[in-house]
Every structure is written in C-alpha cells, then in structure tokens.
C-alpha cells in the first residue's frame, strides 16, 4: 500500500464521530393523527378488531411505545378474506392495463412519502435510517414500478394463465416494507387480491401503506391488512377461501405451514432461513472483500435471512484477513437508529437479543474464539456489538444455527473443493457470496454451491427483475422477476369446471378447486 493510501487511512481512523440525527417529527405527527391506535384495514377502511384487543408496538432504540395495534382473530381474518373475495371479480375485470396504473400510482406515492416511510421503519424496526432511506424504500418502490410493467404485459407474456385468487401473505419483521412490496406488487399485478399479515413486532409501515392505497384510490377490498401475532397468521393459513399462501420467516414455521396446507389445494411459496457462506480466496481484492463482509453480515444488525454469516477464508490469507477485518470492525458505529452516521442499529425485540446472547455463549463453550471491538453501546435500547468468531468447527452450533444477529463465524479452507464442501455443510441453501480475481474459479465454485442465489465479488445485490428464493430448508418459490409472477398465476385448466356429471355442475369452493379436480381425475 502506498504512503498516500496509508495517510488517507490514518486520517479516517482518527476522525471523530459526530451525531447526525434525523428528525422523527413527520412520523410522530402521523402517529398522533391516528391517536397512536390502529385497527385492521379491511374493505378499504380501518376497522376495530372483533374482540376489541390491542397490543403495543415499541421502538427498539429506547423501548418507548409507539402505538397500540389491533390483535386479529379468526373473525377478523374471515372478514378480510371475504372483502378480498368480493373484490376479486371487479379487480380482474379491470384488466392488466387498468391494474398497472394502480401499480404506478402506488410506486409514485411511496416515493412521495419516502421520508415518512423511512423514519417510521427505523422507529418500528430499529434499523439505521441510512438503510431504510437508501435501501428499503427505494427498492420497495422499484418493485411496484417493475410489476406495473408485468401487469401491462400479463396477457402477452403469460398466455393461458390466470390470477390464482385470494392471497394470504405473511411477512417478517426484518424488512417490513420491502417484504410487503416483494409480495403485494406481483400479487396485484397478476390480478389477485390480498390479505396481508405483517409481523407482530413491526406493523407500522404496513399500516401506512394501507393508508397510501386509500390515497391512490385502490378499489376497496383489493388490499386488506390484519395485524396480530402467530395465531392471526395461523387463522389466515387455515382459512379455506384463501387460494395462495406466501410466507417469509423461520424454517420452523415454514414447516408448520407446509403441513397445514398439504392437500388443501392452496398454492404455497416459502422464503425461509439461511446460513449463507461468504467464501474468500487468496487472490481476492481484500479491501473489497472486507467491505463485502461488513455489508453481508452487519447490514440490518445481521437480521437478514441471506446474511453472509459463515466466513470461509483460504488458509494462506486468513491471518491477514482477520486482522484487517478486526480493524474495520473497530470503526463500526452502533447506536440510535435515527442517527444518519450509525452503521448498526437496535435489535428488533428483547427475545431476539436474548437468543443472540445465548448462542454467543454457546459458541464460547464449544471452544471458538470470540472477538468484539471496543465499542460503547447506548445504555437504553436493544443493542449488541459486531462479533467475530474464529477457529469455528464446521459442526459447531454457531456454524449450523441461524443466529440472525451481528455475529460472524469464520472457518478456513485449503482448496476450492474443500470450500464447496464447507459451504454445503448446512441444511440451508438461500444465498452465497464468492470472492476471487479468477472468474473461472469463482464461477466453477458458484455452480457447485447449493444455494438459490450466488453473488460473485459482491453481496446483497437485489433487484425486482431478478428472482430471489431458497433451496433445501431455505424454502422454495421465487420472488421478483418472471419467476416471481408465476407464484401468483395458475394455468387456465386449474379453474375449468368438471364435467363428469350433473352433481359436478356446481363449482367447488375456490380454495379447494385444484385438489377437487385432481381427486375427480383419480
């Protein structure tokens, strides 16, 4: 490294940090307009929960209450599904171009209210405002723009296919608005109607989106929202008038949903957990790879399903790489999510912090070497420092279990074959990242790694035009691009009435058409 480069690095290392807070006035004013209290959004309006129950959603940065949110039950879900079912004929009749105009309107309004959405997301989730402002909101709007195009091209590009019907969609708390966009945009573009269940910890941007749908004049019942805990989600999965379930969340819950929907005729897509390998060869650009690690594991406090949480470094580079990585970790800033200079914000909930602490202690007990930078954490709120484990055995708990926090586990390898073997030594298969200046080597390894998405000399590269999804216990189905549109379409024959005899003249309930048709064939 040149003397000039060294002097520049020294300048940055000695720079003092100064807070750059983003005002939360616009978000607080929005909460105040609603009296810090939200019901469900059903049939184009906010309604009280059937049982009259509410729960609190809190700001992870300081544990303060943000709002009271409705707790949904089976009656609330039934009302939302009925509204979606009733709206389906008119929404389909509107046609691809008519539906496309609403996609464009939603995208424009998301851009119009970008600052409000970004601040609300940071408050409700705890992630840094820099990420919500520069990543989550722009990419969410991009999905609505992209799928407005698919809505217009639907009849030409998907001949012989129709909208699957009423979609029940359950999204996680780590990317609340972005996961909403990944699911709602293609569903509406296909001509489906939606009942969305956001995560219990982070419902606010979904409620704000519901308000935006009203601003753009989206027909009543096309988008419905029921808030609540896992019981609410279970009621949505079980409802017989739901034609499709789309779920993003843990592998454990994904297994339950798959069992519950088996034989029901419901279409299903699952985007589940991951333990993604981040493979660095000796000839990699070290500085670029270090920044890739930072983005791969410490984005969103490591609360990312495709986080590069398993660092695999070629043996000859390991000592140098670890030293450089530790130096970079020392510069990371942990603190108030609304501070624009913060790298790592607050964890979403106490239960998540407790899980991370428990797994870190287990890693120490199993003999791995734990290193954390000398950082000062805020006294209030749910914060955890960036953590590096080295000397980790491939079979260790922290190498196999999804920690879902700012914890990186590192292992060395000697040959490309060993790198592939280590990368595949997991039950997951969501994503992988490979770093080498030899593209032939990188592409050869990429072809052998069992993952739904593989990045080369990059990580966390997302776009609405590129399908994203898992392999093995990371789920199945894709979100985004042409592949993602098929998740919300069915071939025409799946809806054709049976003609075996007079008793079959009456159409079957929508949720069980496919299952009944298959039974009739047998």
Wavefront OBJ file of the C-alpha trace (Angstrom):
o trace
v 0.000 0.000 0.000
v 1.349 3.440 -0.933
v 2.332 6.065 1.617
v -0.505 8.261 0.335
v -3.050 5.489 0.891
v -1.686 4.905 4.384
v -2.026 8.602 5.238
v -5.626 8.656 3.992
v -6.443 5.574 6.105
v -4.861 7.205 9.174
v -6.970 10.332 8.642
v -10.162 8.286 8.545
v -9.110 6.214 11.555
v -8.551 9.338 13.650
v -11.674 11.244 12.592
v -14.052 11.931 15.453
v -17.649 10.855 15.145
v -20.339 13.498 15.340
v -24.037 12.612 15.655
v -26.280 13.420 12.679
v -29.816 12.804 13.939
v -32.776 12.570 11.588
v -35.881 14.267 12.981
v -38.804 11.973 13.728
v -41.324 14.825 13.635
v -43.089 13.627 10.491
v -43.543 10.105 11.910
v -44.704 11.341 15.313
v -47.239 13.623 13.614
v -48.600 10.674 11.606
v -48.933 8.558 14.750
v -50.641 11.445 16.515
v -53.183 11.832 13.685
v -54.220 8.243 14.328
v -54.237 8.710 18.088
v -51.406 6.147 18.347
v -54.021 3.461 17.741
v -54.634 1.331 14.637
v -57.313 -1.147 13.697
v -57.281 -3.612 10.809
v -57.613 -2.396 7.233
v -60.496 -4.286 5.625
v -62.573 -3.404 2.583
v -60.924 -0.028 2.105
v -61.228 1.300 5.646
v -59.748 0.894 9.109
v -61.959 -1.193 11.401
v -61.906 -2.171 15.055
v -60.852 -5.741 15.925
v -63.743 -8.128 16.516
v -62.593 -8.945 20.048
v -61.529 -5.374 20.830
v -57.981 -6.429 21.756
v -54.831 -4.396 21.083
v -51.103 -4.779 21.724
v -48.213 -2.326 21.857
v -45.518 -1.877 19.255
v -42.296 -0.344 20.570
v -39.223 1.496 19.341
v -36.274 -0.885 19.899
v -33.898 2.052 20.235
v -35.275 3.072 23.641
v -38.185 0.677 24.396
v -40.739 3.522 24.178
v -44.250 2.678 22.999
v -45.135 3.888 19.516
v -48.744 2.764 19.103
v -51.456 0.300 20.050
v -52.237 -2.142 17.224
v -55.232 -4.447 16.759
v -54.891 -8.123 17.667
v -56.612 -10.145 14.955
v -58.600 -13.356 15.451
v -60.471 -15.781 13.201
v -63.396 -13.378 12.774
v -61.096 -10.560 11.658
v -59.358 -12.863 9.184
v -62.706 -14.105 7.864
v -63.882 -10.514 7.291
v -60.674 -9.637 5.434
v -60.815 -12.774 3.264
v -64.472 -12.073 2.413
v -63.598 -8.499 1.394
v -60.780 -9.831 -0.805
v -63.043 -12.484 -2.334
v -65.796 -9.952 -3.042
v -63.342 -7.564 -4.723
v -61.785 -10.227 -6.958
v -64.209 -10.176 -9.950
v -64.088 -6.398 -10.425
v -60.315 -6.303 -9.951
v -59.850 -8.936 -12.648
v -62.335 -7.216 -14.939
v -60.300 -4.011 -14.705
v -57.714 -5.674 -16.944
v -53.911 -5.646 -16.997
v -53.519 -2.011 -18.068
v -56.032 -0.775 -15.506
v -54.290 -2.671 -12.731
v -50.919 -1.426 -13.967
v -51.974 2.196 -13.456
v -52.533 1.496 -9.762
v -49.040 -0.057 -9.506
v -47.506 3.110 -10.919
v -49.594 5.252 -8.581
v -48.519 3.226 -5.551
v -44.863 3.486 -6.567
v -45.084 7.255 -7.020
v -46.791 7.720 -3.672
v -44.163 5.597 -1.945
v -41.563 7.951 -3.375
v -43.649 10.968 -2.351
v -43.825 9.753 1.244
v -40.317 8.264 1.251
v -39.071 10.227 4.256
v -42.124 9.360 6.348
v -41.828 5.675 5.427
v -38.091 5.640 6.172
v -38.469 7.240 9.603
v -41.420 5.046 10.608
v -39.470 1.940 9.536
v -36.423 2.966 11.576
v -38.569 3.680 14.629
v -40.563 0.458 14.443
v -37.760 -1.935 13.430
v -34.611 -0.371 14.926
v -32.577 -0.469 11.720
v -30.464 2.590 10.786
v -32.260 5.397 8.964
v -29.455 5.294 6.381
v -30.587 1.793 5.373
v -34.319 2.495 5.345
v -33.765 5.723 3.390
v -31.243 4.414 0.855
v -32.191 0.726 0.526
v -35.598 -0.323 1.810
v -37.828 2.448 0.483
v -36.227 2.875 -2.984
v -36.213 -0.883 -3.586
v -39.820 -1.224 -2.408
v -40.887 1.482 -4.878
v -38.818 -0.248 -7.576
v -40.837 -3.431 -7.079
v -44.099 -1.600 -7.690
v -42.723 0.092 -10.803
v -41.346 -3.197 -12.115
v -44.566 -5.104 -11.526
v -46.634 -2.350 -13.100
v -44.843 -3.404 -16.278
v -45.683 -7.056 -15.716
v -49.328 -6.092 -15.157
v -49.428 -4.467 -18.582
v -47.688 -7.403 -20.292
v -49.585 -10.124 -18.471
v -51.764 -11.416 -21.314
v -48.882 -11.424 -23.810
v -46.184 -12.880 -21.563
v -48.321 -15.389 -19.637
v -50.874 -16.727 -22.131
v -53.093 -19.426 -20.719
v -52.633 -18.270 -17.124
v -54.986 -16.547 -14.685
v -54.637 -14.984 -11.257
v -54.634 -17.632 -8.551
v -57.256 -15.735 -6.493
v -57.171 -14.545 -2.884
v -53.645 -14.485 -1.459
v -52.773 -14.728 2.208
v -49.365 -13.160 2.754
v -47.346 -13.307 5.984
v -44.220 -11.172 6.218
v -41.354 -10.953 8.754
v -40.060 -8.134 10.909
v -36.571 -7.665 9.470
v -37.584 -5.853 6.241
v -41.236 -4.974 6.883
v -41.994 -2.645 3.962
v -39.646 -4.313 1.490
v -41.148 -7.759 2.156
v -44.596 -6.229 1.711
v -43.536 -4.917 -1.706
v -41.989 -8.255 -2.697
v -45.345 -9.952 -2.107
v -48.069 -7.389 -2.749
v -46.684 -5.956 -6.007
v -46.668 -9.243 -8.007
v -49.939 -10.430 -6.471
v -51.829 -7.307 -7.510
v -50.113 -7.250 -10.913
v -51.331 -10.809 -11.540
v -54.910 -9.833 -10.722
v -55.050 -11.366 -7.239
v -56.453 -9.721 -4.142
v -54.532 -9.740 -0.882
v -54.894 -10.275 2.843
v -51.582 -9.312 4.451
v -50.458 -10.204 7.976
v -47.383 -8.164 8.999
v -45.064 -9.198 11.805
v -46.274 -8.520 15.321
v -43.126 -6.504 16.119
v -43.226 -4.242 13.035
v -46.727 -3.475 11.714
v -46.481 0.298 11.266
v -45.168 0.691 7.708
v -47.738 -1.861 6.515
v -50.464 0.240 8.134
v -49.015 3.337 6.498
v -49.001 1.514 3.161
v -52.677 0.662 3.685
v -53.339 4.364 4.080
v -51.424 5.032 0.852
v -53.606 2.526 -1.027
v -56.589 4.610 0.014
v -54.884 7.811 -1.194
v -54.368 6.341 -4.681
v -57.958 5.068 -4.829
v -57.177 1.350 -4.939
v -60.576 -0.395 -5.145
v -61.969 -1.470 -1.785
v -61.048 -4.999 -0.766
v -58.155 -5.437 -3.189
v -55.652 -4.925 -0.366
v -56.572 -5.913 3.184
v -54.460 -5.940 6.323
v -54.952 -7.870 9.553
v -52.435 -7.322 12.354
v -51.689 -9.699 15.198
v -49.446 -12.464 16.483
v -48.811 -16.005 15.296
v -52.396 -17.074 15.992
v -53.588 -14.491 13.466
v -51.223 -15.898 10.876
v -52.396 -19.436 11.633
v -56.009 -18.390 11.069
v -55.074 -16.916 7.698
v -53.226 -20.081 6.646
v -56.173 -22.267 7.674
v -58.929 -20.228 6.011
v -60.497 -22.358 3.278
v -61.250 -19.398 0.994
v -57.572 -18.447 0.642
v -56.117 -19.737 -2.636
v -52.436 -18.975 -2.068
v -50.143 -18.597 0.940
v -46.859 -16.698 0.672
v -44.694 -16.773 3.773
v -41.312 -15.322 4.670
v -39.926 -16.254 8.067
v -38.311 -19.042 10.037
v -37.793 -22.554 8.725
v -39.634 -23.957 11.753
v -42.821 -22.008 10.995
v -42.413 -22.787 7.297
v -42.580 -26.495 8.093
v -45.814 -25.991 10.021
v -47.386 -24.021 7.170
v -46.400 -26.676 4.654
v -48.060 -29.368 6.765
v -51.193 -27.275 7.307
v -51.644 -26.532 3.604
v -50.852 -30.035 2.334
v -53.813 -31.435 0.427
v -55.785 -28.199 0.666
v -55.257 -27.093 -2.943
v -53.620 -23.862 -1.773
v -50.626 -22.695 -3.756
v -47.610 -22.129 -1.493
v -44.296 -20.286 -1.593
v -41.832 -20.178 1.295
v -38.767 -17.984 1.808
v -37.145 -19.258 4.985
v -33.929 -19.166 6.974
v -30.317 -19.269 5.874
v -26.721 -19.727 6.966
v -25.048 -18.306 3.898
v -21.343 -18.874 3.151
v -19.069 -15.938 2.313
v -16.095 -17.521 0.521
v -12.832 -15.563 0.150
v -9.954 -16.950 -1.933
v -6.332 -15.875 -1.544
v -6.370 -13.837 -4.765
v -9.419 -11.770 -3.795
v -9.375 -7.983 -3.551
v -9.025 -7.823 0.239
v -10.378 -4.311 0.734
v -13.437 -5.060 -1.395
v -13.987 -8.368 0.381
v -13.761 -6.696 3.801
v -16.456 -4.201 2.799
v -18.453 -7.100 1.414
v -18.277 -8.819 4.801
v -19.481 -5.631 6.504
v -22.422 -5.422 4.122
v -23.028 -9.154 4.194
v -23.338 -9.671 7.954
v -23.791 -6.279 9.627
v -26.450 -4.882 7.316
v -29.644 -4.531 9.354
v -27.790 -5.753 12.506
v -27.360 -9.151 10.863
v -31.132 -9.668 10.954
v -31.104 -10.805 7.330
v -32.108 -14.251 6.090
v -29.384 -14.242 3.402
v -26.697 -12.668 5.613
v -23.174 -13.896 4.866
v -22.902 -15.243 8.388
v -20.350 -18.015 7.633
v -16.992 -16.585 6.563
v -14.803 -19.141 4.763
v -11.270 -17.822 4.156
v -8.482 -19.607 2.297
v -5.840 -20.687 4.786
v -2.936 -18.626 3.455
v -4.954 -15.395 3.677
v -6.737 -16.000 6.969
v -4.381 -14.295 9.448
v -4.067 -11.137 7.339
v -7.776 -11.075 6.559
v -8.836 -11.428 10.192
v -6.501 -8.607 11.244
v -7.881 -6.276 8.592
v -11.448 -7.273 9.433
v -10.965 -6.552 13.133
v -9.549 -3.141 12.280
v -12.639 -2.411 10.178
v -14.966 -3.668 12.903
v -13.384 -1.203 15.320
v -14.684 1.651 13.133
v -18.308 0.454 13.079
v -20.746 2.641 14.992
v -23.614 1.169 16.999
v -26.375 3.431 18.243
v -29.571 5.403 17.704
v -31.304 4.168 14.513
v -32.253 7.743 13.608
v -28.611 8.827 13.562
v -27.521 9.028 9.913
v -23.924 8.207 10.889
v -24.781 4.873 12.534
v -23.787 1.538 10.963
v -25.634 -0.848 13.297
v -28.926 -0.002 14.963
v -31.064 -1.723 17.565
v -32.250 -5.331 17.548
v -35.951 -5.726 16.987
v -37.068 -7.187 20.340
v -35.793 -8.473 23.707
v -36.419 -12.074 22.660
v -34.071 -11.640 19.703
v -31.339 -10.086 21.850
v -31.646 -12.951 24.348
v -31.337 -15.518 21.542
v -28.147 -13.909 20.227
v -26.589 -13.736 23.691
v -27.437 -17.383 24.329
v -25.891 -18.583 21.044
v -22.759 -16.467 21.541
v -22.229 -18.042 24.961
v -22.733 -21.475 23.421
v -20.097 -20.696 20.800
v -17.609 -19.817 23.532
v -18.384 -23.007 25.439
v -17.799 -25.072 22.294
v -14.258 -23.696 22.002
v -14.488 -20.988 19.323
v -12.519 -17.758 19.797
v -14.766 -14.722 20.252
v -13.650 -11.163 19.449
v -15.625 -7.931 19.793
v -14.401 -4.376 19.151
v -14.065 -1.908 21.984
v -17.289 -0.007 21.387
v -19.567 1.942 23.707
v -23.194 0.838 23.371
v -26.164 3.040 24.295
v -27.396 2.488 27.828
v -31.021 2.188 26.740
v -32.362 0.017 23.949
v -31.602 -3.369 22.401
v -28.035 -3.202 21.140
v -25.349 -5.803 20.540
v -21.793 -5.252 19.251
v -20.479 -6.716 15.995
v -18.938 -10.066 16.892
v -16.378 -12.302 15.168
v -15.819 -15.975 15.979
v -12.683 -17.665 14.634
v -11.439 -21.249 14.987
v -15.001 -22.445 14.478
v -15.577 -26.128 13.774
v -17.938 -26.751 10.817
v -20.218 -28.829 13.055
v -20.362 -26.239 15.862
v -23.767 -24.905 16.836
v -22.947 -21.343 15.785
v -21.817 -22.662 12.392
v -25.059 -24.545 11.790
v -27.786 -22.498 13.510
v -29.129 -19.236 12.105
v -28.188 -16.650 14.753
v -29.944 -13.760 12.984
v -27.804 -11.085 14.580
v -24.486 -9.215 14.148
v -22.406 -12.360 14.678
v -19.951 -13.712 12.092
v -18.395 -17.184 12.348
v -15.139 -17.871 10.459
v -13.528 -21.083 9.252
v -10.541 -21.665 6.971
v -10.203 -23.904 3.905
v -7.286 -25.010 1.725
v -8.687 -25.954 -1.702
v -11.715 -24.953 -3.797
v -13.141 -28.441 -3.288
v -12.929 -28.018 0.479
v -14.555 -24.579 0.197
v -17.504 -26.102 -1.657
v -17.772 -28.920 0.892
v -17.831 -26.454 3.804
v -20.280 -24.150 2.022
v -22.712 -27.031 1.513
v -22.284 -28.351 5.062
v -25.625 -26.917 6.207
v -29.307 -27.714 5.928
v -29.951 -24.297 4.378
v -29.413 -23.060 0.849
v -30.554 -19.469 0.450
v -27.527 -17.482 -0.783
v -23.733 -17.466 -1.114
v -21.032 -14.932 -1.923
v -17.739 -15.831 -3.646
v -14.688 -13.556 -3.845
v -11.800 -14.160 -6.249
v -9.994 -12.309 -9.045
v -10.146 -15.560 -11.043
v -13.655 -15.528 -12.503
v -13.307 -19.048 -13.920
v -12.631 -20.293 -10.397
v -15.438 -18.212 -8.908
v -17.993 -19.392 -11.467
v -16.918 -23.013 -11.101
v -17.402 -22.815 -7.330
v -20.689 -20.965 -7.794
v -22.014 -23.815 -9.928
v -21.310 -26.299 -7.124
v -22.604 -24.352 -4.123
v -26.128 -25.403 -3.190
v -27.853 -22.032 -2.879
v -30.766 -20.298 -4.548
v -28.759 -17.113 -5.160
v -24.978 -16.793 -5.630
v -23.130 -13.470 -5.859
v -19.590 -13.164 -7.251
v -17.363 -10.385 -5.864
v -20.469 -8.768 -4.423
v -23.183 -9.439 -1.894
v -26.769 -8.428 -1.162
v -27.396 -7.334 -4.751
v -31.167 -7.180 -5.196
v -33.428 -6.028 -7.986
v -37.102 -6.502 -8.725
v -36.263 -8.065 -12.103
v -34.161 -10.850 -10.573
v -35.875 -13.766 -8.893
v -34.837 -14.453 -5.301
v -35.501 -17.576 -3.291
v -34.160 -20.590 -1.472
v -33.127 -24.195 -1.827
v -33.349 -27.109 0.607
v -34.570 -25.868 4.028
v -34.421 -22.247 2.899
v -37.741 -22.784 1.147
v -38.985 -22.850 -2.434
v -40.584 -20.486 -4.892
v -39.174 -17.172 -6.119
v -39.925 -13.509 -5.521
v -39.214 -10.935 -8.216
v -38.828 -11.179 -11.982
v -40.720 -13.532 -14.281
v -40.249 -16.427 -11.856
v -41.973 -14.472 -9.102
v -45.013 -13.756 -11.276
v -45.680 -17.470 -11.746
v -46.176 -17.749 -7.973
v -49.425 -15.784 -8.331
v -50.715 -17.384 -11.542
v -52.365 -20.702 -12.347
v -52.920 -22.342 -15.748
v -56.445 -21.938 -17.107
v -57.200 -25.636 -16.781
v -56.874 -25.414 -12.996
v -60.059 -23.324 -12.947
v -62.045 -25.300 -15.528
v -65.309 -26.765 -14.139
v -65.516 -30.535 -14.014
v -67.916 -32.212 -16.464
v -68.254 -35.750 -15.081
v -71.951 -35.419 -14.411
v -74.812 -33.285 -13.068
v -73.509 -33.394 -9.492
v -70.278 -31.747 -10.616
v -72.015 -28.792 -12.275
v -71.806 -26.700 -9.102
v -68.378 -25.001 -8.791
v -66.235 -26.121 -5.880
v -65.105 -23.606 -3.244
v -62.241 -21.554 -4.649
v -59.728 -22.683 -2.030
v -60.074 -26.355 -2.955
v -60.622 -26.303 -6.745
v -57.286 -27.865 -7.658
v -57.495 -30.592 -5.009
v -61.047 -31.500 -6.047
v -60.128 -31.567 -9.732
v -57.244 -33.919 -9.060
v -59.482 -36.151 -6.934
v -62.018 -36.256 -9.791
v -59.314 -37.365 -12.227
v -58.330 -40.219 -9.906
l 1 2 3 4 5 6 7 8 9 10 11 12 13 14 15 16 17 18 19 20 21 22 23 24 25 26 27 28 29 30 31 32 33 34 35 36 37 38 39 40 41 42 43 44 45 46 47 48 49 50 51 52 53 54 55 56 57 58 59 60 61 62 63 64 65 66 67 68 69 70 71 72 73 74 75 76 77 78 79 80 81 82 83 84 85 86 87 88 89 90 91 92 93 94 95 96 97 98 99 100 101 102 103 104 105 106 107 108 109 110 111 112 113 114 115 116 117 118 119 120 121 122 123 124 125 126 127 128 129 130 131 132 133 134 135 136 137 138 139 140 141 142 143 144 145 146 147 148 149 150 151 152 153 154 155 156 157 158 159 160 161 162 163 164 165 166 167 168 169 170 171 172 173 174 175 176 177 178 179 180 181 182 183 184 185 186 187 188 189 190 191 192 193 194 195 196 197 198 199 200 201 202 203 204 205 206 207 208 209 210 211 212 213 214 215 216 217 218 219 220 221 222 223 224 225 226 227 228 229 230 231 232 233 234 235 236 237 238 239 240 241 242 243 244 245 246 247 248 249 250 251 252 253 254 255 256 257 258 259 260 261 262 263 264 265 266 267 268 269 270 271 272 273 274 275 276 277 278 279 280 281 282 283 284 285 286 287 288 289 290 291 292 293 294 295 296 297 298 299 300 301 302 303 304 305 306 307 308 309 310 311 312 313 314 315 316 317 318 319 320 321 322 323 324 325 326 327 328 329 330 331 332 333 334 335 336 337 338 339 340 341 342 343 344 345 346 347 348 349 350 351 352 353 354 355 356 357 358 359 360 361 362 363 364 365 366 367 368 369 370 371 372 373 374 375 376 377 378 379 380 381 382 383 384 385 386 387 388 389 390 391 392 393 394 395 396 397 398 399 400 401 402 403 404 405 406 407 408 409 410 411 412 413 414 415 416 417 418 419 420 421 422 423 424 425 426 427 428 429 430 431 432 433 434 435 436 437 438 439 440 441 442 443 444 445 446 447 448 449 450 451 452 453 454 455 456 457 458 459 460 461 462 463 464 465 466 467 468 469 470 471 472 473 474 475 476 477 478 479 480 481 482 483 484 485 486 487 488 489 490 491 492 493 494 495 496 497 498 499 500 501 502 503 504 505 506 507 508 509 510 511 512 513 514 515 516 517 518 519 520 521 522
